[in-house]
Amino acid sequence: MLPLFDFDALTKHRARAARGFAAIAPVLEDLSARLIERLDDTSRHFEDALDFGGRGLTAPLLAARGLRVTSAEFTPAWLENAPGPAHLITNPADFALPPAAFDLIIAPLSLHWLDDLPGALIQLRRALRPDGLFLASVPLLGTLQPLREALLEAEETLTGRVSPRVSPYPELRDVAGLLQRAGFALPVADLEEITLSYRTPLTLLHGLRQAGETNALSARARLTPPRALFPLALSRLPVREGRVPMPLKLGILTGWAPS
């Protein structure tokens, strides 16, 4: 059975993004900061944190709170400036994380390209000490929806067929159930809705590329698309007050390792 996502493509996209990251960094840093602010809602004191896939932006924010931070990434480029120990993820089926090594794991927008999300959550739960906290953000159904629809409509107009170009995203109730299945105690999933705003439709595509968020679906089209595809699709995106709004619906996942 063909996996949903292509891990090799993911790592290549992340490595390429690391070379031209500056323009999108403030957006991703803000999203990481929003997630980390959730720590203020608990009186629990944390010492050893794992930044899972934070693209070099989350670890410094955790270190600024006085935590010892280990950074885990899918490509070594993001680990070059890690403020603490570094761990490279080379196998999506086995992260090779030490068991019960952390009392906090933060995973900001880093789980949605993994084919086995339930298995990933189990691996991360096992890396937590008893009563350790897991905190993650994942894009949900509705994220990038105008772009998804514009690409599908444009490709059907030009070729009479469609191919997947935007990742399928889960619903909030789905990820809440996955936390429970993975063995987390007190699992909670809540919705945070953000509207990103771009100067032009092309800026949107550049931003996705700079973040390493381009298409890593196994079933993606491998042929060069028609030259008119992206201009036609981008021309159909909504524009408000001279800018292109794009919804980002985040599921904020919270769970505790059983004591």
N, C-alpha and C positions, 0 to 999 in steps of 0.2 A: 504494500500500500504506500503510495507516494505521500511523504510528509507534507503538512500544510506549508511549512516554512523551510527555506533553504539557509541553513546555518552558515555555510561558506559565504553565501551572498551577504548575509548580515555582517560577518566579520570584515569583509572587503568594504562594505559601505561605511562601517564605523572607522576603519583605518583611513579611508579617503577623507571622511569628515574631519578627522583630527588635524588635517593639514590646512583646512580653511574654515576654522571654527569660530573665529572672533566675532563675526557679525551676529550669529545666533546665540552666542554664549549668554548674554544678559537675559534672554527669554528663558533658557533652560535653568540658569542659576536662580531666577525668580521662582520657577516651578519647584525646584529643590528646596528653596527657603520656605515656601508655603507648606511643604510636607514636613520639614524639620520643626516648624513652629508648632506642630501637633504635639511635640514633646512637652510643651508648656502646660498641656492639659493633664499631665500626670506628675505626681510627687516622687515617682521612682527615680533613683539616682543610677545613672549608667556609667560604665567605665570603658568597656571594650566594644567598639562599634564596627560593623562591616558595612561599607559603602558598596552596594552591589549595582554596578553599571551606571554610576553617577557622572561619567564622562569628565572626571577631574574637577568637577565643580562642587560636588556634595561633600567630599572628604574635608576640604578646608573649612566648610561651614560647621562640620561636626567637631573638627579639631579646635575651632574657636570656642566651642563650648567646654573644652577641657577633656574631651574623650580621646582615648587611644584608638586610632582608626586604621583599619586594613581596607585597602581598595581592591575590589575584584572587577575585572573588565574582560570584554570579549576580544580586545586587541591590545597589544603592548603599547601602542602609541599613547593611549590614555593613562598609562601607568608611569610614564616617564617622570612626571612631576608630583607623584603621590606623596603626601606628607608623612606617610608611615609605610608599613609593610604592603607589598603588592602581590596580587594573586591573579594569574591569567586563567580565564575559563576557556578551555580548548575543546571541551566535550559537553554538549547540552544535556546529555543523559547522565553525566557525572561531573558535578562542579568541583569535586575533590576538595571540598571545604572540610576543615577539621571539625569533628563533632563537639558540640557543647562548648564552643570557643568564644562566643559573643553573647553579651546580654542585650544587644540592640542590633538589628539589621534594618537598613534603609535601602529601598529599591525604587528609585525615582524613574519612572518611564523606561524601565529596562526589562520588563518581563513579557511584553506583548508580541515579540518576534520569536518566542520560544515555542516549539511545537508541542511540547508536553508541559503545559502550565501546571496541571495538578502535580506532576512529578517534580517540577521546579520548586513549588511551594513546600513539598515534603522535604526536599533537600535543604531548603533554607530553614525550615523548622528544626531539623536535626542539628543544624549548626548553632542553634540557640541554646543557651543554658536554661535550666528550669526557671520559669517566670521571666524569661527574656521577652523582649518586645519586637515584633515584626511590623514594619510600617512601609507601605508601598503605594505608588500611584500607577494606574493603568488607564489607557484611553478606552472609552466605552462607545457603544453604538451611538451614532450621531456625530462622532468626531470626523471632521473633514467631509461631511456628507455632501455639501455643494460641489466639492471637487470630484468626489466619487461619481455623482450623477452626471456632471458635465463631461467627464471622460467617457463614461459608458454611452451617453447620447451621441457624442461626437464620433466615437468609433463605429457605432451602429450606422450612423448617417453615411460615413465614408466607405465602410467595408461590408456592411450588412451583418457583422458579427461583433462580439464583445469579448474582451479578455480581462482578467482581474488585474487592476493597477493600484488599488488602495486596499490595505489589509482589512479583513473582516474583524470587527471589534465585538466583544461580548456585551451583554446587558448587565446591569448592576446586580440583579438577583443571581446571575450565574457566578460572578466572582465571589459573592458572599457565600454561596454554597461550596465553592472550591476551598475557601479558607477552612470551613468546617470539615470537609473531606480530608484535608491535609493534616488534620489533628491539632489545629490551633484552638486554644481556649478563648472564650469571650470574643468570637470573631465579629467584626463590624465592618461594613462597607457602606460608605456614604458618597454622595455625588457632589462634585464641585464643578460648576460650569463657568468656563472662561471663553471670551471671544477675542481671538487674536486679530490684529488689523495689519494689513499689508498695503504698501504704497501702490503696488501693481500686482497683477496675477503672476507675472514672472518672478517677482520677489518671493511669492509664496513657494514656488517650486524650488528656488534657490535655497530658501530656508529649510525645507525638508531635506534637501541634499546635504546642507551644511550640518544638520543634526544627525545624519546617518539614518534617516527615516525613509529612504527610497525603497522601492518595491523589492521585497525579499520573499515573495510567495513562490513556492515551487512550481505552481501552474502558470506563472507569468509568461507572457509572450516573449519568445527569444528572438523574433525577427524584428528588424528595424521598422518602427511604426510609420504610417503614412506621414509625409512631411507636414500635411495640413492638420494632423490630429491635435497637437497641443495648442496651436493658435486658435483652432475652432473651439476647443474645450475651454480655454482660458477666456475667450470672448463671451462665453455664456455664464461666467461666474458673476454673482451679484456684486454690485458696487454701491456703497453708501457714503455720501459726502466725500466722494473722490477716493475712497479707499475700499479694499476688498476685505470684508469680514469673514472669518473662518472659525466655526465653533470647535472648541476643545472640551469634551466632556470627560472629566476624570473620575474614576472610581478610587477613593482613598481607602485602602485596606489596612485594617488594624487587627492584630491577633497576638496572643500570648502563648509562649511555650508552656505546656503543662508543668506543674510543679512536681 
